[in-house]
């Protein structure tokens, strides 16, 4: 997670998306790099929204 963000900076939908993506990472056939990129994209959106 980005160092400038708190969990409260995410919207309810972003929190749910991060939780589901994290759970999918535990599956044996998961594409970890793809899932990590999706989580990083969510973090970047939250960081942009926080800095406004």
Backbone as JSON Lines, residues from 0, in Angstrom:
{"i":0,"aa":"X","n":[0.85,-1.18,0.0],"ca":[0.0,0.0,0.0],"c":[0.89,1.23,0.0]}
{"i":1,"aa":"X","n":[0.45,2.24,-0.63],"ca":[1.21,3.48,-0.69],"c":[1.36,4.06,0.71]}
{"i":2,"aa":"X","n":[2.49,4.66,0.99],"ca":[2.79,5.11,2.35],"c":[1.95,6.31,2.8]}
{"i":3,"aa":"X","n":[1.4,7.09,1.87],"ca":[0.63,8.26,2.24],"c":[-0.85,7.97,2.46]}
{"i":4,"aa":"X","n":[-1.26,6.74,2.29],"ca":[-2.68,6.41,2.38],"c":[-3.0,5.67,3.67]}
{"i":5,"aa":"X","n":[-4.19,5.95,4.18],"ca":[-4.77,5.18,5.28],"c":[-5.92,4.39,4.71]}
{"i":6,"aa":"X","n":[-6.35,3.37,5.41],"ca":[-7.45,2.56,4.9],"c":[-8.73,3.39,4.81]}
{"i":7,"aa":"X","n":[-8.84,4.43,5.61],"ca":[-10.03,5.28,5.59],"c":[-10.07,6.18,4.35]}
{"i":8,"aa":"X","n":[-8.98,6.27,3.61],"ca":[-8.94,7.08,2.39],"c":[-9.61,6.4,1.2]}
{"i":9,"aa":"X","n":[-9.9,5.12,1.32],"ca":[-10.53,4.38,0.24],"c":[-12.05,4.44,0.37]}
{"i":10,"aa":"X","n":[-12.72,4.38,-0.77],"ca":[-14.19,4.32,-0.74],"c":[-14.61,2.91,-0.34]}
{"i":11,"aa":"X","n":[-15.87,2.75,-0.05],"ca":[-16.39,1.44,0.34],"c":[-16.18,0.42,-0.78]}
{"i":12,"aa":"X","n":[-16.4,0.84,-2.02],"ca":[-16.2,-0.06,-3.16],"c":[-14.75,-0.44,-3.35]}
{"i":13,"aa":"X","n":[-13.85,0.51,-3.13],"ca":[-12.42,0.22,-3.25],"c":[-11.97,-0.74,-2.17]}
{"i":14,"aa":"X","n":[-12.5,-0.58,-0.97],"ca":[-12.15,-1.51,0.11],"c":[-12.61,-2.92,-0.23]}
{"i":15,"aa":"X","n":[-13.81,-3.03,-0.77],"ca":[-14.33,-4.36,-1.15],"c":[-13.5,-4.96,-2.28]}
{"i":16,"aa":"X","n":[-13.12,-4.13,-3.24],"ca":[-12.31,-4.62,-4.36],"c":[-10.95,-5.1,-3.88]}
{"i":17,"aa":"X","n":[-10.32,-4.35,-2.99],"ca":[-9.02,-4.75,-2.45],"c":[-9.14,-6.05,-1.67]}
{"i":18,"aa":"X","n":[-10.2,-6.18,-0.89],"ca":[-10.4,-7.41,-0.12],"c":[-10.59,-8.61,-1.04]}
{"i":19,"aa":"X","n":[-11.38,-8.44,-2.1],"ca":[-11.62,-9.57,-3.0],"c":[-10.37,-9.92,-3.8]}
{"i":20,"aa":"X","n":[-9.62,-8.9,-4.23],"ca":[-8.38,-9.17,-4.98],"c":[-7.34,-9.85,-4.08]}
{"i":21,"aa":"X","n":[-7.28,-9.43,-2.83],"ca":[-6.35,-10.06,-1.89],"c":[-6.73,-11.52,-1.66]}
{"i":22,"aa":"X","n":[-8.02,-11.8,-1.56],"ca":[-8.48,-13.18,-1.38],"c":[-8.16,-14.02,-2.62]}
{"i":23,"aa":"X","n":[-8.29,-13.43,-3.79],"ca":[-7.97,-14.16,-5.03],"c":[-6.49,-14.47,-5.13]}
{"i":24,"aa":"X","n":[-5.64,-13.67,-4.47],"ca":[-4.2,-13.93,-4.5],"c":[-3.86,-15.23,-3.79]}
{"i":25,"aa":"X","n":[-4.72,-15.69,-2.89],"ca":[-4.45,-16.92,-2.15],"c":[-4.73,-18.17,-2.98]}
{"i":26,"aa":"X","n":[-5.4,-18.02,-4.11],"ca":[-5.7,-19.17,-4.96],"c":[-4.42,-19.65,-5.64]}
{"i":27,"aa":"X","n":[-4.28,-20.95,-5.81],"ca":[-3.04,-21.48,-6.38],"c":[-2.79,-21.07,-7.83]}
{"i":28,"aa":"X","n":[-3.83,-20.8,-8.59],"ca":[-3.66,-20.47,-10.01],"c":[-3.76,-18.97,-10.28]}
{"i":29,"aa":"X","n":[-3.61,-18.16,-9.26],"ca":[-3.77,-16.71,-9.4],"c":[-2.59,-16.09,-10.14]}
{"i":30,"aa":"X","n":[-2.89,-15.11,-10.97],"ca":[-1.86,-14.33,-11.65],"c":[-1.52,-13.15,-10.73]}
{"i":31,"aa":"X","n":[-0.5,-13.32,-9.91],"ca":[-0.19,-12.35,-8.87],"c":[0.19,-10.98,-9.43]}
{"i":32,"aa":"X","n":[0.92,-10.95,-10.51],"ca":[1.34,-9.65,-11.04],"c":[0.14,-8.85,-11.53]}
{"i":33,"aa":"X","n":[-0.8,-9.51,-12.16],"ca":[-2.0,-8.82,-12.65],"c":[-2.83,-8.3,-11.47]}
{"i":34,"aa":"X","n":[-2.99,-9.11,-10.45],"ca":[-3.77,-8.7,-9.29],"c":[-3.09,-7.55,-8.54]}
{"i":35,"aa":"X","n":[-1.76,-7.61,-8.43],"ca":[-1.03,-6.52,-7.77],"c":[-1.18,-5.21,-8.53]}
{"i":36,"aa":"X","n":[-1.13,-5.28,-9.88],"ca":[-1.29,-4.07,-10.68],"c":[-2.67,-3.47,-10.49]}
{"i":37,"aa":"X","n":[-3.7,-4.32,-10.38],"ca":[-5.06,-3.81,-10.17],"c":[-5.17,-3.12,-8.81]}
{"i":38,"aa":"X","n":[-4.55,-3.68,-7.78],"ca":[-4.56,-3.06,-6.46],"c":[-3.79,-1.75,-6.48]}
{"i":39,"aa":"X","n":[-2.66,-1.72,-7.16],"ca":[-1.88,-0.48,-7.26],"c":[-2.66,0.6,-7.98]}
{"i":40,"aa":"X","n":[-3.44,0.23,-9.0],"ca":[-4.27,1.2,-9.71],"c":[-5.32,1.8,-8.77]}
{"i":41,"aa":"X","n":[-5.92,0.97,-7.93],"ca":[-6.9,1.45,-6.96],"c":[-6.23,2.41,-5.97]}
{"i":42,"aa":"X","n":[-5.02,2.05,-5.53],"ca":[-4.29,2.92,-4.6],"c":[-3.96,4.26,-5.24]}
{"i":43,"aa":"X","n":[-3.57,4.26,-6.51],"ca":[-3.25,5.5,-7.19],"c":[-4.49,6.4,-7.3]}
{"i":44,"aa":"X","n":[-5.64,5.8,-7.59],"ca":[-6.88,6.58,-7.66],"c":[-7.19,7.22,-6.31]}
{"i":45,"aa":"X","n":[-7.03,6.46,-5.24],"ca":[-7.31,6.99,-3.91],"c":[-6.32,8.11,-3.55]}
{"i":46,"aa":"X","n":[-5.06,7.93,-3.93],"ca":[-4.06,8.94,-3.64],"c":[-4.34,10.23,-4.4]}
{"i":47,"aa":"X","n":[-4.74,10.12,-5.68],"ca":[-5.09,11.3,-6.47],"c":[-6.27,12.03,-5.84]}
{"i":48,"aa":"X","n":[-7.25,11.26,-5.39],"ca":[-8.44,11.87,-4.78],"c":[-8.08,12.54,-3.46]}
{"i":49,"aa":"X","n":[-7.17,11.96,-2.7],"ca":[-6.77,12.54,-1.41],"c":[-6.02,13.85,-1.6]}
{"i":50,"aa":"X","n":[-5.19,13.94,-2.65],"ca":[-4.36,15.14,-2.85],"c":[-5.13,16.31,-3.41]}
{"i":51,"aa":"X","n":[-6.35,16.1,-3.89],"ca":[-7.14,17.2,-4.45],"c":[-7.55,18.18,-3.39]}
